[in-house]
Amino acid sequence: MDKLDALESQSVYILREAYANFHNLCMLWSIGKDSTVMLWLARKAFGGHVPFPLVHIDTAYKIPEMITFRDKIAVKLGLDMVYGQNKKALANKNTFPDGKIDRIACCKTLKTEALRNTLSGEWPRYRLNHKTGKYDVDENREPYTGVIVGARADEEGSRSKERYFSPRDKTNNWDVGDQPPELWNQFKTDFAPGTHIRIHPLLDWTELDIWEYIERENIPITDLYFDKGDGKRYRSLGCYPCTNPVESTARTPKEIVEELRAGKFSRIAERSGRAQDKEDGGGLETLRRDGYM
Amino acid sequence: MNEREQMNIVIVGHVDHGKSTLIGRLLADTDVLPDGKLEQIKEHCRKNSREFEYAFLLDALKDEQSQGITIDSARCFFKSDKRRYLLIDAPGHIEFLKNMISGAARAESALLLIDAQEGIQENSKRHGYMLSMLGIKQVAVCVNKMDLVKYDKKVFSAIETEYTKFLSDIGITPQAFIPVSAREGDNIASSSKNLSWFTGKHVLEVLDSFAKEPLPEEKPLRMPIQGVYKFTKKGDDRRLIAGRIESGTLNVGDEVVFLPSNKRSIIKSIEEFNAPTSSFAKAGQSVSLTLQEQIYVNRGELMTRKEDVLPQVSSLLRANIFWMGKTPLSTDKRYKLKLGTTSVPVMIKSIESVLDASNLDAAKKAHVERHEVAECILECQQPIAFDLSAELASTGRFVLVDEFDIAGGGIIAQALDDKQKKARAQVFLREQKWEKGHVSMKDRAEKYSQLPTLLLLTGKTGVDKKSIAKLVEKKLFDAGRKSYFLGIGNILRGIDADITKTERDEHVRRFGEVANLLLDAGLLVVGTASDLDVDDLRLLQTINKRGETYIVHVGDPDGTHDVAHLLLDAADDHEVNALKVIEQLKLKNYIFNL
């Protein structure tokens, strides 16, 4: 079986297991290439439909094209689109771009905290109203018990230790030293009240696999990943104050695949443009134990 | 190099025998690390006044680096001239055996490391045994740290002889024994001058020599049903049967059988998203199918082809189990068994023998402690469809869930006869020869807005089940449903006139067959019988192939209450209880639309 076919089949299997086992299931969509591939895989799994809400954590510092792309796709595919945000921190200007806190603390505030409270329903969720095209405050505050996340094992050290189905305790903590066994495609689908499960359908994919698959399937993806004439493109997307484009003239998925296989990026880590990684001692473990994606 | 081929390899062995170091070395020597990674870690070590180790490339967690051990399996990718590899670094400490197993279960082949100086240790053997249980047949053994024994051939040969014997006892024939020093880079990605007496392949060559095991396309079709989807609200009327083909092949037009329900249909189409339509699918593919005749099948059933060798169906089986639970496995606790996509409550009926996997000593014990392996007889609450693991690996193994966690893995050695075996065989023949009219089950279901359902009221004598049953029948009828009350007494003096009252099983069987006819006619059958026990209920479920069997228990617990779908309080008004039953029928979608 072809490598991409095998990866696709396993991801579809995982998504279907998640759908069968969790009543309050959602998928985190960061608008980046990985979770956009994951969205595509969900449509493969469910006859072209996405039978659960997509959740985006909007830090308000996302590159603006990302939000435009999110809403365009959400409307086009009729997605059940939900976003969450740390309104309080933004109102108090308690962020890194405002100069009040460092990068890691800012990630914790705008991403990790917003994610935790959006998933648990402590903070309001904003749901796309397909009639008006606007986001309304969502009535539903029930906690999500299954959260599908696009993490890949090859991204950085702590992600390489993840399970496909990975439990998080009441405070969203990840007990990495004591993870439940996972074998023969039997996953952790039983969990104590108050806890939730992170589901990782893309764990075995590499950055190269992702781009080969985008190319093969012709998946619509935000054009921030492509050079539009200035010799720059993003390799990894995030908040604009902390994410830098890379020097590259790749304009299509095919050119990116070539660049990753043999070109200039074949030997440079993907997240090298993400400043918060460096401040966490070369890995994201501290952030991730706390619930970072 | 074949970019399209990937092999998953796990590195196992006793703690501190150098697994992470070997992988780190392999990554460094094959030049696949990102620029600056090696320098970054060397710099980190210098800053923290620590000697650099290749293992730091793998042991990413802070606890792992500070304790110098691997805690959880890590994955990393590398490439040889031949293909891509996913390397899984498994922890060697006994405390983390469950992590080793989680890592190894994903692998197709394994490298097992033994420290030349320390020799064969407890976990060298235990890990070897686990590989055999996990079904990993391609194994190569590296005798590591040869530099510490001055590259002495005698040390290597002694380990080779002893460990080969152990592996042969557990049914593994190693593909190679390689003397290496991961720290010094001897025989890792190139042959070593220090080991000039060794003429075999180095590690990288051995990895490349492992053959990709083909997916079991030649075997009988097995597809565990993951779900049956209908996205009507999204404007899609297809009824999609979703699952992954674990073995075999299927074609549009094939007659398929779902087990244990024994329902049958014909594959109408293989539905694709963003791909050309196809009339053929094979092992490894996740597919969505539609069926010609709409039958009501559920997640958990195993789909096979009528032409293929059928799986076993029983509630009783013999299996070898390795236990990873925090509390011992025992015969007085209920667990959950998960096999394919089915999930059933299970009891350990008996523990036949318990094995210490580190020395292969077997003993008779009352419990199975953590990290032990045991041969057990298991009794599932309902029959399940499965294979023997020697015949079909993926449908021949299961996990046991204790409380919230997977705590054990098992491979099935034998299907044992349960009490429903005879009835199951007879029903199988009945179904094969069943002659249908021109009105299909779906036609009836749509016309009547109901799915044929056998409602069984159970409970001790004296709780007045009959009155509730009759009230349910009446209320359904008044609401325009096709319902029918069936008391076992009505059969006793008619169909059963030729048998004596003592032939309990035969009475129940005939009651079930009559109900099955009424269900085939599309009715909601409300049945009662006094003193039905769990075996009777199982027998009735075995016989009913036309709809759901929905069990309602009335009154005090009597053994059948824990297999019931709904519990009713005998003290409540009949009216209240009847409404509760009907409410459930609506919730379950057994009655709809009207």
Interface residues (C-beta under 8 A of the other chain):
Chain A: M1 D2 K3 L4 D5 A6 E8 S9 V12 Y13 R16 E17 Y19 A20 R43 K44 A45 F46 G47 G48 H49 P51 G78 A153 D154 E156 G157 S158 S160 K161 R163 V176 G177 Q179 P180 P181 E182 L183 W184 Q186 K188 D190 F191 A192 L203 D204 T206 E217 N218 R261 R267 I268 A269 G281 G282 G283 E285
Chain B: E3 R4 E5 Q6 L33 P34 D35 K37 Q40 H44 A60 L61 K62 D63 I71 D72 S73 A74 R75 C76 F77 R84 L86 K98 N99 I101 S102 A105 L134 L215 Q226 G227 Y229 F231 K234 D236 R238 L240 A242 G243 R244 E271 F273 N274 G284 Q285 S286 S288 R299 M324 K336 K338 T341 S394 R397 F398 V399 V401 E403 F404 D405 I406 A407 G409
